[in-house]
Amino acid sequence: MDGVPRVPEQRSAEEPATLRFGVLGPVRAWREEEPLATGTPQQRALLAALLLREGRTATASELIDALWGDEPPPRALAAVRTYASRLRKALSPDVLVSESGGYAVRLDESRSLDLAAAQELAAEAEKAKSSGDLGHARNVLNEALALWDGEPLAGVPGPYAEAQRVRLEELRLQLLESRLDMDLEQGCHAEAVSELTALTAAHPLRERLRELLMLALYRSGRQAEALAVYADTRRLLADELGVDPRPGLKELQQRILQADPGLAEPSAPAPEPAAPPVRPAQLPATVPDFTGRSAFVTELSEVLASADGRVMAVSALAGIGGVGKTTLAVHVAHQARSAFPDGQLYVDLQGAGPRAAEPETVLGSFLRALGTADSAIPDSLEERSALYRSVLDGRRVLVLLDNAKDAAQVRPLLPGTEGCAALVTARVRMVDLAGAHLVDLDVMSPDEALALFTKIVGEERVVSEREAALDVVAACGFLPLAIRIAASRLAARRTWTVSVLAAKLADERRRLDELQAGDLAVKATFELGYGQLEPAQARAFRLLGLADGPDISLAAAAAVLDLPLEETEDLLESLVDTSLVESAAPGRYRYHDLVRLYARACAERDEHPPSERDTAMSRLLDFYLATAAGVYAIERPGDRLVDHLEATQHPGLTFAHGKAAVDWLYAEADCLLACVRQSASHGMLRRAVDLLWVAKDLTESGANSHQYETTAVALCQLAQETGDARAEGRARTALTNALLVSDRFTQADEEARLAILLAQSVGDLAPCCWAPNDRGIIALYQGRYTDGEKHLQEAIANYRADGNLSGEGSALCNLSRIHVNLGRVNSAVDLARRGVAIYDQLGATLRLANGRLALGIALSRAEQDGEALDQLSEALRLFRENRQRLWEGTANFRIAEAHLLGGRPARAAQHAEQALALRVIGGDWMRANVLTTLGRALSELGQTDRAKACWREALNIYEQSDAPEADQVRTLLAPVAAA
């Protein structure tokens, strides 16, 4: 529901209001959205019995047996009649009818039963699965499962209801198993483990769930656990039922033991049907090595096929030069020839050149091709166009208008009669061509690109150097023209290897020069489009191509160009229309890799003064730094890091609320980090370092951790080489955070130590606050609690000296964790409450999540179970809202610990599995902690073999890093070994 009141549709007085019924939960009825009274439990039992007969009549004796079984009351028949009478009044006489001494509920199209809807959705899902559309099938099954609202027939008495409850629950489990099976087919095995763990705990004897869990664990790289599930199942079935696992489960165990490759990947989707072969007519010859583009071929063929019965079918293909528009259009036209027996017309409109073809001239040639005598062809454009449409009347003709300049050039050339169709190709999008089916042609997929390269070069040369061939097509940006040129050069040089060509294309500054063969050249193709740009468009094209990010937002582009948003958007949209720039999403734009290289070459050649290139990049860095600082300030009210950053000339964006700020940060993550790397090497090191530091949430989220770390390493090295101690200290502080997240604690501690020394040498207070705080966290994880307490007290003192309340709250919460491990539980609770109080005072939502996490841990150790779970659950919610995936996993782990301490192993196992799926702060070491807790929960659930598998994996991780927790796990495994 969207929360908007529904306005009832107008209906005639005779039309009945819609009735809906529910049995997949409490037995309920609604008229429109208004719930109806269904009476006493026995009355609801009667309604349920009638609904579940799917319109068939139930005799009075059948209903008495359904309601009371072998012990009906003395006046059972009278009671049934009373219940039926009351239900008839509540519903309507034509819904509950009496016939043949019994009763029936008549459902038609205007009345629905949730069970019938679920069965219909299940059938639709099965059909979608059979056709290979697993995504749709999963969505439909989820829709069906959502119809269950608790226990079916809840509160309804009688033997019939009890039997039906079992049936309906079995149906739910079957649908759930089908959906989980599709989850695994779609590669969602890691996500499925948590759900399957909970389900197997709730239904321990259901072998299909165990089988799916084994497969999900195996595909998640947890082979030992998968085999342990089988061992647990075998023992449980023997103990409870005295039987062995069914053959399917045994077979799966053997396949896992043999590491059957067939288990490793989901089954491949069904191949797309090939388009029916057709023969060409008056069209340019299609290329013999046409490759891929099956989806576009199908789409365009369907549009052309729709010309039969329509006034006219028009498809307009747009894309950058060299993307294969003409090749695709000619190929599709050849395939569609049989549908247009009266002919196919073709013209190159030369729209990308300096002298585009005149429509009058084209119409003259078309009319002659259609049999019109020269003497009958009029002079004016309007008369020729009218005669052209008249000549086509009653005919079925396909017109291919290639390389059009704009819609004005195309309009007079379009047929206007039923049965005709037109295909148009252009570099500009024909948004003003009324009724046209617009197609934006993108580059090839990697597989299609490699296939085209192989067809031209020869399979023998490519197979032996597949990796080099992939490098070649990637360097070509998967652009068909570039691939064809590169492949043709290689085919003409028998002494070259694929690796030689790959090496030539690896140099970005030479790549465009290498991509030419004979009269084909990628650069020349781009030059045609660039030469037609207005001066403002050309400047925007050059400068925006300088940015390294995968794309660029409208706001960032406005900063680069130093223009208002509206003017920037107009320029960018005009560049999209020329196909020199792509619209990646609303408000986002990107360059093809080769077009970007060309744009940069244009900037070096045409931008005056040359310093404008660096000035534009400086504006972009300022935009990101100012905006990221604003995001940081919203997420961490009272945190003074933003006051220690380098000054910027651009104000950046402002946000109305925290969600919009967080959304911006993650949407811009790749572009922001690319800007950091690019700016650092262009003499803007300090601002680049500050941007990286203030965007530290990117590493804690888990989504960009590796990219963040490699960027931090590069900045440390560059700062060290240039002798900038201030920049180096801050870069090492950022690197500390990245290393801490991935459990490289010793290295992180050394980076933090160096950061403090560097910061002290230049009087930079900021790292002297944050680095000791990080060292305290590291000491906590390494079990050096006395050292950790010292570091955190230093951090608290420095934060207070800086007036940084938010930082002080963070250090207090971390110190609480130290006190928990020192056994000082009461002070741990007090410290965490002080930290949470600071965050509450500041309104810091993300940091409040960390505070509540620390408080929940302390309360759990203080055996205040209820409040502990409340705090941990609230922390989980806040982390999820702020898209902190690793912290979300960590919160799930702490909730699992709390449930385990509270004697709820099934809930503990479920949250531990979610922690494993999400991953956690602390890398492999923390993963081992999660596995240890999961093993404890499984052991308490009786799944001892799987518990042992978890503990063995945890022990292996601990032993690799000499972690002290290894002894604890050996103790857990010792009783098993002794037995």
N, C-alpha and C positions, 0 to 999 in steps of 0.2 A: 504493500500500500504506500502511496506517495504522500499521504496525509491531507490530500485535497478532497473535500467532500464531493461525492459523486452526484451528478445531476441526473435524476431518473429520465430515461428516454420517453418521449411522448408515444403513447400507444392508444389504440382505440378502446372504447369501453368494453368491446367484446373480447379483447385480447387479455388472457390471464397473466397475472404477475408471475415471474420466474420463481420456481421452487428449487431449492438445493437441499441435498441430504448428505449426512456424514455418518460413516460407521467406522472409519479408521482412527478412532479416538472415542470420545463420548458420542452416543447416538444423538444427533442433532438435526434440526431442520431450519431453513431460512426462507423467507419470502423476500426476494431481492436481497438486501443487506440486513433485514430485520429478523432476529432469531425468534423462532416459534416455540411455544411451550410443548414439550413432548411427554409431560406427565410423570407418573411414578416409575420406579425401576421396571415393574412388570409391564407397564404400558410401553416403555421404551423397548423392552424385550420383544413385545409383539411387533412393534414397528421394525425392529432389526430383522426379525424372522421373515417379514414380508419383503423388506428391501433386498435381502440376500437371496431371495428366490427369483430375482431378476424379472419380475412381471408375471411369473407363473402363479396360479391360484394355490393357496394352502388351505386344506380342509380344517374344520374346527378341531378334529382329533389330532391332526398334525401340529397345530398351534398349541394345544394343551400339552402335548408331549414335549414340544420345544420349551415351553415355559416352566413346566413342573416335573417332567420326566415320569418316573414310575409312581410318584406320590402326589397326584393332583389333589387340590382341595375339593370338598363336596360340591361346591357351586362353580366349578372351573369353567363350564360352558357359558354361564351367565357372566362371569368375570371377563371372558374373552370378548363377548358381545359388548360389554360396557367399555372396555378398552378401545375396541374398534370404533364405537360410536364417538367417543371423546376425540380420538385421532381424526376421524372424518371431519368433525367440527373445526379442529385446529388447522387442518390442511384444506381440503375442499372435497365435495362429494365425488368429483370425477377422478380424484387421485386415489383414494382408498375406496375400492368398489367391492360389493358383495355379489357373489355368483356361485352357483352350484353348491350351496351350503358352506361356502368358505369365503376367503377374502384375498384380495390382491392389491398391490400398489402399482399403478400404471405410470411408468416414466416415459416421457417422450423427449423430443429435441429441446423443449423449453425447460425441462427439469433434469437435474443431473445428480448422480451419486458419486461420491469421491472414489469409491472402489472401482466403478465403471471407468472413471477418468484415469485412474492408475493403470487399469488393465489396457486401456486404449493407448496410453503413453508407452507402456511396456512393449506393446505390439509395434508401435512406431519406432521405438528404439531398436528392436530386433531387425526391423526392415532396414533402418539406417546402418546398422552394423553389417548386415549382409551385403549392402552396397559399398561398404568400405568407409562410410562417413562416421568414424568413431567419435569425433568431437561432438557432432549433433546427437549421436546416440547417448553419450555420457550426459549431455545437458538435459535430454528428455528424461533419462532415468532419474537424475537428481530432482527434476520437477515432479516425477511420480513419487519418489521417496518423501518429498516435502509434504505430501498429502497426509502422511501418518502424523497424528497429533497425540502422541502418548500411546497408551495401551488400547488396542482396538476393542470396541464395544465396552468401554470402561464403565464399571458399575452396573452392567446388565446381568441379571441373574439367569439361572437356568442351564440345563445341560447342553442345549443347542448353542447358546451363546459361548459357552466354554469351548465347545468343539470348534466353533467358527473363529474364536480368538486364536486358537492354535494354528488354524489354516491361514488366517490373515498375517500372523506373525511370520509364518513360514514363507508366505509370498513376499513380505518385506525383506526377509533375509536373502531370498533368491535374487530379488532385484538388486539388493546391496552387493551380493557376490558378483552379479553381472557387471555392475558399475565398477567395482574394484578390479575385476578382470580387465575391463577396458582401460582403467587407470594404468595398469601395468603395460597394456599394449601400447599406450601413448607415452610410456617412459616416465610416469609419475610414481616410480617405485619408492623413492625416499619418503615422499609425502604419505604414501599408503601405509607404511610400516606402523606409524603411530595409531592410526585408526584400526588396523588389523590387530595390533597388540591388545587394544581395549576390547575388540569384538571376541577374540579368542579367550580372553579372560571371562567375558560374559557368557560365552557359548563354548565351553572347553571341549565338548565332544563333537563339534561340527567340523568334520575333516576338510571340507572345501575351504573354509576359512584358514585352517592350518596350512593347506597347500598354497593358498595365495600368499600367506605370510612367509612361507619358505622361499617362494619365488621373489617376493619383494626384498627380503633380506639378501638373497643371493645377488640380485641385480644391484643392490646398494653396496656390494663389496663385502658383505658380512657372511661369508660362506660357513664359518664355524657355527654361527648362531642359527643359520638356516638348517644345518644338520642337527643341531641341538633341538630345534622345534620338532623334528621327526622323532628323535629319541624320547622327548617328553610325551609326544602324542602316542607313541607305541606303548610306553609304560602306562599312561592314563587309560587307554582303551583296554589293556590287559587287566588292570586293576578294577575298572568300573564295569566293563562289559564282558571281559574274558575273550576278546577278539583281537585280531591283528589289524593294522591299518589296511585300507582298501588298496587295490593294485595301483591306482593312479598316484597315490602318495608314495608308495614304494618305488615306483618308476621314477618319480621326481627326485627322490633321495639318490638313486643310482646316477641319474643324469648330473646332479650336483657334484657327487663324488668324482665323476669323470670329467667335470668342467665342460660339459656339453656346450659347444659354441652356440647351438640353437637356443639356449636359455639366456644368452648374454644380452640380446637386443630384442626389442619388440618386433613383431612380424611386420613386414613391409606392407604399405597400403597397396590396394589393387591398382594396376597400371591404368592410366587414362585411356579411354577408347580412341583409336586413331581416326582421324578425319577421313571420310570416304574419298577415294582417289577421283580426281576429275582431270579433264584434258584442257589445255589452253587454246586460245583462238588468236585474236589480234592484239596480243599483249607482249611486252618484252619477255624474253626467255627467262624462266626462273633459274636461280643458281642451282647447279647439281648438288652442292653440298649444304643446302638449306638445313639448319639444325635447330632443334628445340622450339621454343615459342608456342608450345602446344596450347597453353591457356589462351593466349591471344588469338591464335588461329581459330580455336573453338568459338571464342567470343565474337569475332568478326564474322565468321561463317554463319553464326546464328542470326546476326543482324541482317546479313545479306539474304538469308533464307526468308526473313520476315517481309521482304519486298512483295511477296505474293499476297495480295489482299490489302496492301497498304498503298497510300499515295506514292511514297518513295522512301527508301531506306538509305540513310546517309551516315557513314562512319568517317570520323576525322582523326587521323593518327598524328600525334605530336611527339617530339623528342629532339634531343640534341643531334647535331650533325654526326653521322657515323654510327648511330644507334641501330640502324637497320630498318628504317621505316619503309623505304621503297622495296627492299627485299621481301619484307613481310607482306606488304600490300600486293605485290605481284604474285607471291606464292598463294595468298588467299584467293586472289582473283582467278588464278588458274584452277584452283580447286572448286570454285563456284561456277565455272563456265557452263556446266550442263544446266544450271538453273536459269541461264540467260541465253537461250538459243538464238536470239535475234542479233547478237553481237556484243562485242566488248570494245570500248573506246579507251584510248590512252593518250595522255599528253604530259610532257614535262613543262610545268609552268615557270621554271627557273626563278622561283621566288627568293632564293638565297643570293642570287646574283645581282649585279647592278642594273640589269635591264630585264625585268620580269615580263613574261609573255602577256600580250594584250588579249583580253577576252574576245574582242571582235575577231581577231586572227584565228584564235582557237576554234570559235564557233564556225568560222568558214570551213576549216579543215574537217570538223566533225560532220557538218552538213554534207560535204562532198563524200565523206566516208559512208554516210547513210544513204547515198544515191541521189542527192539533190544536185541538179545541174548548176554550173557556175552562173548561168544567166538568171537562175531563180533565186540566188542568194542575195538578200537585200544588203544595203550599205550600213545602216545604223546598228548599234549594239542591241537596242531594244527590239528591233524587228528581227534580227538574226536569232535572238534568244527566244522570241515568240515562235518563230518558224521551227526552231530546234525542238521545242516542246511539242509542237504539232506533229512533226515527223515521228517523234517517239511515241505518240499516242497509240495504244494498242500493241506496242512492241515490248519485249522484255530485254532490256539492254543494261549492261554494267559499264559504268564510266569510272575510270581510274584517273584522278587528277593528282599528279605527283608534284611534290616540291612547290606547294602553293605559297604565295606571299602573305595573303590575308583573306578574310571572309569576303571582302568586296570583290576580289578577283574571282572567287569561286562561285558566288551566287548566280551569275548569268549562265553558268555552265552546268547547273544542276537540272536533271530531268524533273518533270512535274507530274508524271503519270504513274498509275498503279503498275506494279510489276518491274519497275526500273530501280536501280540502286546506284549509289556513288560511293567510291572510296577516295578519301582525300588524305594526302600526307603533307605535313608542314612542320617547320620548326616552331611556329607560334601555335598556341592553343586557340582553336576556333570557338571561343566562348560565345561569340556573337553570331554564330551560324545556327539559326533557329532550327530546332528539331534534330540536330545532329547528335549521334552517339559518339561521345568524346572518349578517346583512348590515349592515355599517356604511356608511351613506350619507354621502358627502362632498359638498363643494360642486361646482359645475359646472366643467368645463374652460373656459379663456378662449374657445375657439371656440363651445362650447355656450352660454356666457353671452351672447356677442355675438349669436348666432343668436336666442336668446329675446328679447333687447332689440329686435332688428330686427323680429321678428314683431309685437311690440306697438306699436312706434313707427311702423313703416313704412320700407320700404327706401329710399325717396327721401330722407328726412331723414337717415338714417344714413350712406348711401354718401358723401355730400359731407363728412361730418365723422367719418370712421372713427376717427381718433386720439382725438378727444374721446369717442366712444362707448366705446372701449377704456378710457379713463380712468374713465368712469362705472361700467362693470361691475367694474373693479378696485377702485374705491372701495366698491362693494357687496360686496366680498370674494367675488364669484362666487356669492353666496348667492341661490338662486332667488326667495325672497320679497322680498329687498331689490331685486333686479333688476326684478321685476314692479311693485313700488311706484314705483321711480324711472321706469320706462318709462311707467307709467300716468299719473304726474304730467306727464311731458313730452307724452304723447299728448293730454292734456286742455288743454294750453296751446299753442295754435298759434303764439303770438308768441315763444315761447322757442326758442332753438337748443339743440342738444346741448351746445355749449360753455358755455351759461349754466348748464345743469344740472351739468355737470362742475365748474364753478367753485364752485357751492353745496356740492357734496359734497367738495370739496378740503379744507375746514376740518374737521379731525377733531373738534373740540369741538362742532361743530354737526351733524355727519353723521347721528347717530342721530335728531335732531329732524327733519331733512330727509326721512328715510326713513319717511314715513307718508302714507297716502292713504286717505280715507274711514275704514272700520273696520279697515284693515290698517296695522300699525305694527310695525317690527322690534323696537323697544324693549319694546313690550308683550309680544311673544312671548318675549323673554328674561326679562322680569320674572316671567312665570309659573314658569319653571324656578328662578329665584333665590329666589322666595318660598317654595319648598318645601325649601330647604336648612336643615340644622341649623346652629346658630351657628358651630361650628368649621369646617364646610364653607364657610359664607359668608365667614368671615375668610380662609380659604385662597384662595377664589375671587377675593376683592378684591385681596389683597396680591400674589399671583403674577401677576396681570394687569398689575402696574406695570412689570415687567421688559420691556425693549425687544427682547430677542433673539427669533429666529424660533421657538424652543422653549426648554424648560428641563429640565435633568436632575433626577433625584430628589435627588441630593446638594445641588445648588444650591437647589432648592426647600426642602429642610430648613433650609438656612442662612437663607433669606428668612423662613420661618415660625418659626425658632428652636425647632424641634421635633426629636425623634429621627427617624431614617430610617424606622423601622417605622410610627410614627404618621403621618408625612408621606405615606408610600406608601398607607396606608389611606385618608387623606383624598383624595389625588389619584385613586386608583382609584374611589372613590365618586363623584367629580366626573366621571370618564370615564363611569361608568354612567348618569349623568344627561345625558350628551352636552353638558354645558357646557364640558368640556375634552376634548381628543382625546389619545389615546396615540400619539405620533408613532413610537415604537419602544419596545422594552422598556427601561424606566427613563427615558423621555423623554416630555415632555408639551407640548402647545401649545394656543393659543387661536385660534379663527377671528378674523380682524381686527376684525369688528364686535362679537364677544363680548368681545374685549379692551377695546375702547372702552367697552362697557357696564360691564365689571368696574372700569375706572378711574373711571367716573362713580359707581359704587357706593362705591368707596374714598373719593372726595371727599365723598360724602354720608354714609356710614355709619361710617367708620373713626374711632375715638376712643381716645386723643387723636389729632388730625391728625398730630402729629409721628411717629407710628408708621410712616407711609408712608416718610419719609426714613430712619428707623432700619432699616426692612426693606431698603431699597436699600443702606444702608451695610453691612449684614451680607452682602449678595450680593457687593459689591465686595471685602470682606475675604476672602470664600471664594475668589473667583477669584484675588486677589493672592497669598494664602498658598499656594494649590495650584500656581499658575504658577511661583512662586518655588521650590517643591519640585521641579517638573519641570526647571527650569533647573539646579538644583543636581545633580540626577541626571545630566543630560546633560553638565554641565561641573563635575566634581569639582574642588575647589580654586579655583574662580572666586568671587571675593569680592563680586560685584555683589549677591548676595542679602543680604549684610551691610549694604549701604548703602540698602536699601529702607525705606519708611515702615512703622511697626509696624502689626500687624493684631490684632484681637480674636478672630478666628476661626482655628482651626488649619488649616483646609483638609484636603484629602485627602492620604493617603500612598500610595506605590506600591511594590510588591514588586520591580519590575524596570523597566528603561528603556523597554521596548516599551509597557508599560501606560501609562507617563507620557506618551510621545509620542502614543499613541493618544488619550489624554484631551485633550491640547492641540489636536489637529486636529479632534477631534469637537466641542470647545467653541469653535472659532475664531470663528464668527459671533456666538455669544452673548457671548463674552469681549469682542470688539471693540465690540459694542453696549453692553455694560456700561461700557466705558471712556468712550464718547461720552456716555452718559446720566449717569454719575457726575460727569464733569468739569463739566457744566452745573448740577449740584446741590450745588456747594460742596465737592466731594471731589476737587479737581484734583490734588493731589500724589500721592494713592494711585492715581488714574486714570493719571497719567503713568508711575508706576513699573510698573503692570500692563502698559501698552503696551510699555515698554522690556524688561521681563523676558520678554515673549512675542515677542521679535524673530525667533525661528525662523519665525514665520508669514510674514514678508516674504521670507525667504530660500528658502522652499519653493516660491514661485511661485503657490501656490493662493490666497493671500489678500493678495498684494502690493499691489494697488490699494486695497483696503479699508483695509489697514494704513496706507498712505501718506496717504489722505484723513483718517483719524483723527488721525495725527500732525500734519498741517497745522492741523486744527481746534484741537488742544491747544496748539500753538505760539501761535496767535492769541489764544486765551483766556488763556494765561499772560501774554502780553505786555499784554493789556488790563487784567489784574488786578495787574500789576506784580510778579509772583512770579518772580524771577530764577532761583531754584533749579529750579522746575518747568519754566520755559522752557528752561534749559540742558539738562535731561534730555530734554525733548520734542524739541529740535533734534538731540540725539544719536540718538534713535530715528528721526527723519526722515532724518538722514544715511544711515543704513543702508538705508532704503527707496529713496532716490534713487540710492545707489551700485549697488544691485541692478539698477536699470533704466537704467543707463549715463548718467545726468545728472550727470556728474562735477564740472563747474564749480559747479553749484548745490549739490551735496553737499559740496564742499570749503568753500564759504562757510558752509553750515549748521554744519559741524564747527568752523570757526574761531570763529563766534559762540558755539557751545556752550562752547568752552574759555574765552572771555572771560567769559561769564556765570557759569560754574562757579567761575572764579578770583575773581570779585567777591564771591561768598558763601562761599568756602572749601569748595566741594563737590568732593571728590577724584575721585568716580567718573567724571564726564565727562572729567576731565583725563587719565584712563587710556585710555578707549575712543575718544574723538574723535581724538587723535593717531594711534592705530592705524588708524582709518578714513582719515585724511588720507594716511598712508603708502600704503595700498592705492590710493587715488585717484591719487596721484602715479605709482604703478607703471603704472596703466592709461593715464595721460596721457603716459607716457614721460619724466617728470621724476624721474629716478632719484636724483639728488643730493638733491633736496627730500625724496623719499620716505625715503631713508636717515636724514635728519635727524629727520623726524617719528617714524619707528619707533624710533630710539634714545631719543627723548623718551618714547615710550609704554613702552618697556622699563624705563626708569628709574622712571617713575611706578608701573608695575605692581609693580616690586620694592619700592618704598617702601610700597605697600599690602599687600605680602605675597601678591600674586595670582599664583600659579604658572601657572595656566591662561592668564591674560592674557599673561604673559611668553612662554609657548609659542606663542601665536598671533602675537605680534609677531616672534618669532624666525623663524617660518615665512614670514611676509610679507617680512621682511628677506632671507630666502633668495631669494625671487623677485626682489627688487631686484638682488641680487648676480649672479643668472643673467643678467639683462639688461645688467649692467655687464661681463660677461665673466669674472667672478670665480667660476668654476664650482666650484672646490675648496672655497672658503669657503661657497658656496651649499649644497653638500652637507652641510658641517659644521653650518651653522646649522639646516638642516632636521632633521638627525639629533638635534640638541640639543632642538629643539621636540618631535619625536616621542618622545624619551626622557622629557620632562616629561609628555606625555600618557599614555605607557605607565605611568609612575609613579603618575599620578592615576587611571588607569582611565577616561579620558574618551573614550567611543566616538565621539561626533559630532565633537568637536574633533580626535580622532585621525585622522578621515577627512581633515580639512583638512591636518593635518600630513603624512599619507602622500601627499596630492596634491602638496604642495610638494616633498617629497622625491623623488617620482616624476619631477616636471618637472626638478629639478636633476640627477638621475641620468641622465635621458634626454639632457640637454645634455652630460653628462660621458661619453656614449657607453657607459654601463653598461646596455645594453638589457634584459637579462633581469631584473635587480633593479628597474629602472624600471617595467616592466610589472607585476611583482608588486605593487609599492607602489600603482600607479594602480588596478589591479584590486581591491585590498583597499579602497582609498578608495571606489571605485564601489559595492562591496558595502555598506559602512557607510552611505553616503549613502542608498542605496535602503532599507536597513532603518529608517533614521530619517526616511524620507519627505521627504527634501530634494530635490524634483524638479529645481529649477534647478541645484543642486550635482551631482546625478546627471548632468544634461546636460553640465555643465562637465567632469566626470571623463571622460565619453565623448569629449569633444573632445580632452582631453589624451592619452587612449589613442590616438585617431586620429593625433595628432601623432607619438607614439612609434612607431606602426606604420609611418607614412610614413618616418620616419628610419631604421627598420629594414628598409626595402625591401619592405613588405607592403601595397601600395596597395589591394587588395581589402578587407582587414580595416580599413584606414584609412577607406575610403569608407563601410563599414557603420557604424562607430562615429560618424563625422561626421554621417551621416543620423540616427542615434539622438539625437545632440546637438541637431540641428535640430528633431526631433519633440518632445523634452522641453523645449526652450529652455534657456538658460544664464544664469548670473550675468553681468551686464554689458550686458544689453539688446541693442539693435541693433548697437552697436559690436562686442560679442563675437560676435554672429551673423555679422557680416561676416568675422571671423577664422575662424569655422567654415567659411563658404562658401569662403574662400580655400584652406583646407586640403583641403576636399572637391574643389575644382577641381584642385588638384595631384594628388590621388589618381586622379581620373577621367582626367586627362591621361596619367598613367603607364599607365592601363588601356587607352589608345587611344580613349577617349571624349572627343575634343577639343572637339567642339561643345558638349557639355553642360558641360565644364570652362569653356569661354569664358562660357557663360550664368551659371555660378556667380560667376566673376570679375567680370563686368559688374554683377551685383547687388551684390556686395561693394563694388565701386568706387563705385556710386551711394550706398551707405550712408556710406562714408568721406568722399565729397565733400560730403555734406550737413552733416557735422560738422567739416569741415576736418581730418580725422584724417591723421597723417603716413603711415599705412599705405597711403594711396591711391597714392603713388609706387611702392610695391612691386608693387601689383596692375597698375598701368600697365605696369611692366616685364614682367610675365607676359603681358600682352596684346600687347605691342609686336611680338614675332616673328610673331604671328598677323596683325596689321595689315600688317606689312611684306610678308608672303607674299601 
